[in-house]
Amino acid sequence: MTRILYLADGASVHTRKWIRALTDQDYVIHLFSLNRFNPADYGDKNNGFSYEEYSVTKNREILGGINKLNYLPMLKVLKKAIEKFRPDILHAHFASSYGRLAARSGFHPTIISVWGSDVFHFPRRSCIHKQILKMNLQAADRILSTSEVMAKETGRYTPKRVEVTPFGVDTDIFYPHKESTKKNYSQMYKDGFIIGTAKSLENKYAIDDLIEAFILLNNKYPLEKMQLVIAGKGSAESQLKDLVYKKGIKDRVMFIGQIDHREIPGFYNAIDVFAALSLEESFGVAVIEASACAKPVVVSDAGGLPEVVEKDITGYIVPRRDPQAAADALERLFLNRSLRTHMGKAGRERVIKMYEWKQSVRQMLNIYQTLLTEANR
């Protein structure tokens, strides 16, 4: 059986998703995480999965803080893990921290998957950071990216090919159904128009722009039943709630906090339109999840978002920092139920064609097998 040493954040839902998929394919996975996580999220530890947890909080005296440049004291620990686990492949998720450890370990074959801030922000901090990223990528045998825009950005720091491996969606879990009713997510309306978003409440996701767009729409149709439902938590939460209060629309905007990932399909099914007006976005997982549930989407033109939306077919793409353009797009969907249905159906068909989870897993397995074949020549 193929043995993969996974260098990744154990608390990430994407790490859990990948490890579960790989162990289901009889791969043996050992997770090396620099962050705390709940091992119970991974199921039976004896089912082809083991782990080591080196929390940057718990081991601050070892790591010298949480700066990515100070992860190198863990190199000796990683080398011991390699010696003990004897992996066939080392797969690092995040090109800066985990990628640096992978590069310095000297192990081959190694894969680095870039995630976003590791290529969009890390190399721009200084010339040293830029050089570190270049060295990390140079040491990798394969480089993967979830989006074309991120692959292009990664290409600024390496001449190597960057292969696009999109995040997939399990369309057997994310699908349109009527089991969830709007009353679960609406304070007022079971039969009204609900706009929803599910993002971390951080400034880069521009939830304030979505609130402003909703205000414009609400002011135009003050007697109509419509509501904005915001799922997520983050550092901008109090600021966003203050905005809603000051604008006098607290009875029409609902903050429901962080939703357990198992409940997310129900959330998408309870809304009419999904919106993501981010200022930056490496891919857009939430958008394709909503599309898989046959919901039309309104997104900004940031990062990978335009890649996951077929313009004017599965949703609308609007300029960043333009609440009026977002309000206009939301208005078209509000006024035309058949358009919502048509766009939602087209969105699900596109997800099945381009972002089905089983297809993503097959692509990753092919990469692993190809890499092993090349290594054994």
Secondary structure in CASP SS format (residue, H / E / C, confidence):
PFRMAT SS
TARGET T0000
AUTHOR 0000-0000-0000
METHOD secondary structure of the structure
MODEL  1
M C 1.00
T C 1.00
R E 1.00
I E 1.00
L E 1.00
Y E 1.00
L E 1.00
A C 1.00
D C 1.00
G C 1.00
A C 1.00
S C 1.00
V H 1.00
H H 1.00
T H 1.00
R H 1.00
K H 1.00
W H 1.00
I H 1.00
R H 1.00
A H 1.00
L H 1.00
T H 1.00
D H 1.00
Q C 1.00
D C 1.00
Y C 1.00
V E 1.00
I E 1.00
H E 1.00
L E 1.00
F E 1.00
S E 1.00
L C 1.00
N C 1.00
R C 1.00
F C 1.00
N C 1.00
P H 1.00
A H 1.00
D H 1.00
Y H 1.00
G C 1.00
D C 1.00
K C 1.00
N C 1.00
N C 1.00
G C 1.00
F E 1.00
S E 1.00
Y E 1.00
E E 1.00
E E 1.00
Y C 1.00
S C 1.00
V C 1.00
T C 1.00
K C 1.00
N C 1.00
R H 1.00
E H 1.00
I H 1.00
L H 1.00
G C 1.00
G C 1.00
I C 1.00
N C 1.00
K H 1.00
L H 1.00
N H 1.00
Y C 1.00
L H 1.00
P H 1.00
M H 1.00
L H 1.00
K H 1.00
V H 1.00
L H 1.00
K H 1.00
K H 1.00
A H 1.00
I H 1.00
E H 1.00
K H 1.00
F H 1.00
R C 1.00
P C 1.00
D C 1.00
I E 1.00
L E 1.00
H E 1.00
A E 1.00
H E 1.00
F C 1.00
A C 1.00
S C 1.00
S H 1.00
Y H 1.00
G H 1.00
R H 1.00
L H 1.00
A H 1.00
A H 1.00
R H 1.00
S H 1.00
G C 1.00
F C 1.00
H C 1.00
P C 1.00
T E 1.00
I E 1.00
I E 1.00
S E 1.00
V C 1.00
W C 1.00
G C 1.00
S H 1.00
D H 1.00
V H 1.00
F H 1.00
H C 1.00
F H 1.00
P H 1.00
R H 1.00
R C 1.00
S C 1.00
C H 1.00
I H 1.00
H H 1.00
K H 1.00
Q H 1.00
I H 1.00
L H 1.00
K H 1.00
M H 1.00
N H 1.00
L H 1.00
Q H 1.00
A H 1.00
A C 1.00
D C 1.00
R E 1.00
I E 1.00
L E 1.00
S E 1.00
T C 1.00
S C 1.00
E H 1.00
V H 1.00
M H 1.00
A H 1.00
K H 1.00
E H 1.00
T H 1.00
G C 1.00
R C 1.00
Y C 1.00
T C 1.00
P C 1.00
K C 1.00
R C 1.00
V E 1.00
E E 1.00
V E 1.00
T C 1.00
P C 1.00
F C 1.00
G C 1.00
V E 1.00
D C 1.00
T C 1.00
D C 1.00
I C 1.00
F C 1.00
Y C 1.00
P C 1.00
H C 1.00
K C 1.00
E C 1.00
S C 1.00
T C 1.00
K H 1.00
K H 1.00
N H 1.00
Y C 1.00
S C 1.00
Q C 1.00
M C 1.00
Y C 1.00
K C 1.00
D C 1.00
G C 1.00
F E 1.00
I E 1.00
I E 1.00
G E 1.00
T E 1.00
A E 1.00
K C 1.00
S C 1.00
L C 1.00
E C 1.00
N H 1.00
K H 1.00
Y H 1.00
A C 1.00
I H 1.00
D H 1.00
D H 1.00
L H 1.00
I H 1.00
E H 1.00
A H 1.00
F H 1.00
I H 1.00
L H 1.00
L H 1.00
N H 1.00
N H 1.00
K H 1.00
Y C 1.00
P C 1.00
L C 1.00
E C 1.00
K C 1.00
M E 1.00
Q E 1.00
L E 1.00
V E 1.00
I E 1.00
A E 1.00
G C 1.00
K C 1.00
G C 1.00
S C 1.00
A C 1.00
E H 1.00
S H 1.00
Q H 1.00
L H 1.00
K H 1.00
D H 1.00
L H 1.00
V H 1.00
Y H 1.00
K H 1.00
K C 1.00
G C 1.00
I C 1.00
K C 1.00
D C 1.00
R C 1.00
V E 1.00
M E 1.00
F E 1.00
I E 1.00
G E 1.00
Q C 1.00
I C 1.00
D C 1.00
H H 1.00
R H 1.00
E H 1.00
I H 1.00
P H 1.00
G H 1.00
F H 1.00
Y H 1.00
N H 1.00
A H 1.00
I C 1.00
D C 1.00
V E 1.00
F E 1.00
A E 1.00
A E 1.00
L C 1.00
S C 1.00
L C 1.00
E C 1.00
E C 1.00
S C 1.00
F C 1.00
G C 1.00
V H 1.00
A H 1.00
V H 1.00
I H 1.00
E H 1.00
A H 1.00
S H 1.00
A H 1.00
C C 1.00
A C 1.00
K C 1.00
P C 1.00
V E 1.00
V E 1.00
V E 1.00
S E 1.00
D C 1.00
A C 1.00
G C 1.00
G C 1.00
L H 1.00
P H 1.00
E H 1.00
V H 1.00
V C 1.00
E C 1.00
K E 1.00
D C 1.00
I C 1.00
T C 1.00
G E 1.00
Y E 1.00
I E 1.00
V E 1.00
P C 1.00
R C 1.00
R C 1.00
D C 1.00
P H 1.00
Q H 1.00
A H 1.00
A H 1.00
A H 1.00
D H 1.00
A H 1.00
L H 1.00
E H 1.00
R H 1.00
L H 1.00
F H 1.00
L H 1.00
N C 1.00
R H 1.00
S H 1.00
L H 1.00
R H 1.00
T H 1.00
H H 1.00
M H 1.00
G H 1.00
K H 1.00
A H 1.00
G H 1.00
R H 1.00
E H 1.00
R H 1.00
V H 1.00
I H 1.00
K H 1.00
M H 1.00
Y C 1.00
E E 1.00
W H 1.00
K H 1.00
Q H 1.00
S H 1.00
V H 1.00
R H 1.00
Q H 1.00
M H 1.00
L H 1.00
N H 1.00
I H 1.00
Y H 1.00
Q H 1.00
T H 1.00
L H 1.00
L H 1.00
T H 1.00
E H 1.00
A H 1.00
N C 1.00
R C 1.00
END
